[in-house]
Amino acid sequence: MLIEKYDTTSTFNLINTLRADGIKVLRNDGNYIDIPEDIVEHTEKMCVQKYHTQAFMYDVIDPETKETATLKILDCGFAEVIE
C-alpha cells in the first residue's frame, strides 16, 4: 500500500521522498505531473490568501504500480499521505 511507505515526521522529508520515488500528482485531465518543489508553500498561500480553507488534497499516483493515495497539505504547512 502506498501510504504505508512514507514517514510524515517531516513535511520536507516527505515531499522530497515522494518526488525522489517518482510519485506524481494526478491532474484533473488524467495526466500526471511531477510534484512541484514548492507545493507546500504554494498550498499554504492558496489556503490562507485565496480560498480561506484549512487544507488542500492532491491525488497522487505511483506510475509504476498504479497505486494511488491522497497527499493532504494543511494551511500550516504540515503534509501527510492518506487513503
C-alpha positions as a printed NumPy array, in Angstrom:
array([[  0.   ,   0.   ,   0.   ],
       [  1.411,   3.382,  -1.   ],
       [  0.682,   5.222,   2.243],
       [  2.475,   2.719,   4.472],
       [  5.747,   3.502,   2.735],
       [  6.075,   7.147,   3.776],
       [  7.007,   8.734,   7.071],
       [  5.27 ,  12.013,   7.877],
       [  7.567,  13.174,  10.671],
       [  8.858,  15.96 ,   8.432],
       [  6.951,  17.6  ,   5.609],
       [ 10.214,  18.475,   3.873],
       [ 11.392,  14.86 ,   4.008],
       [  8.004,  13.535,   2.931],
       [  7.764,  15.72 ,  -0.166],
       [ 11.377,  15.058,  -1.152],
       [ 10.938,  11.299,  -0.704],
       [  7.751,  11.289,  -2.771],
       [  9.5  ,  13.242,  -5.507],
       [ 12.601,  11.011,  -5.397],
       [ 10.42 ,   7.893,  -5.666],
       [  8.74 ,   9.239,  -8.783],
       [  5.319,   9.766,  -7.219],
       [  3.231,  12.06 ,  -9.418],
       [  0.258,  14.353,  -8.922],
       [ -2.756,  13.226, -10.9  ],
       [ -4.299,  16.175, -12.711],
       [ -7.992,  16.61 , -13.462],
       [ -7.337,  15.841, -17.13 ],
       [ -5.882,  12.431, -16.225],
       [ -2.261,  13.35 , -16.861],
       [  0.485,  13.002, -14.277],
       [  2.899,  15.764, -13.321],
       [  5.907,  15.803, -11.051],
       [  5.224,  17.052,  -7.549],
       [  6.333,  20.707,  -7.66 ],
       [  9.221,  21.632,  -5.367],
       [  7.166,  24.499,  -3.942],
       [  3.901,  22.58 ,  -3.498],
       [  3.79 ,  23.171,   0.267],
       [  4.458,  26.901,   0.05 ],
       [  2.028,  27.305,  -2.843],
       [ -0.682,  25.369,  -0.998],
       [ -0.201,  27.388,   2.183],
       [ -0.69 ,  30.613,   0.225],
       [ -3.737,  29.271,  -1.597],
       [ -5.312,  28.118,   1.686],
       [ -4.717,  31.355,   3.553],
       [ -4.824,  34.089,   0.924],
       [ -7.233,  32.88 ,  -1.742],
       [ -9.586,  30.14 ,  -0.62 ],
       [ -9.564,  30.582,   3.181],
       [ -9.556,  26.848,   3.796],
       [ -7.608,  24.597,   6.136],
       [ -6.218,  22.12 ,   3.618],
       [ -5.861,  21.042,   0.02 ],
       [ -5.777,  17.444,  -1.09 ],
       [ -3.985,  16.146,  -4.155],
       [ -4.466,  12.735,  -5.745],
       [ -1.06 ,  11.128,  -6.156],
       [ -0.036,   8.025,  -8.048],
       [  2.953,   5.749,  -8.348],
       [  3.155,   5.448, -12.153],
       [  4.966,   2.111, -11.937],
       [  2.484,   0.274,  -9.709],
       [ -0.588,   2.457, -10.376],
       [ -1.176,   2.684,  -6.615],
       [ -2.955,   5.863,  -5.623],
       [ -3.31 ,   7.855,  -2.423],
       [ -4.046,  11.397,  -1.329],
       [ -1.464,  13.994,  -0.379],
       [ -3.033,  16.325,   2.173],
       [ -1.331,  19.655,   2.863],
       [ -2.624,  21.851,   5.668],
       [ -2.585,  25.649,   5.808],
       [  0.171,  25.403,   8.454],
       [  2.443,  23.504,   6.066],
       [  2.035,  20.007,   7.501],
       [  1.693,  17.297,   4.878],
       [  0.688,  13.657,   5.035],
       [ -0.225,  10.836,   2.69 ],
       [ -3.67 ,   9.402,   3.436],
       [ -6.019,   6.873,   1.842]])
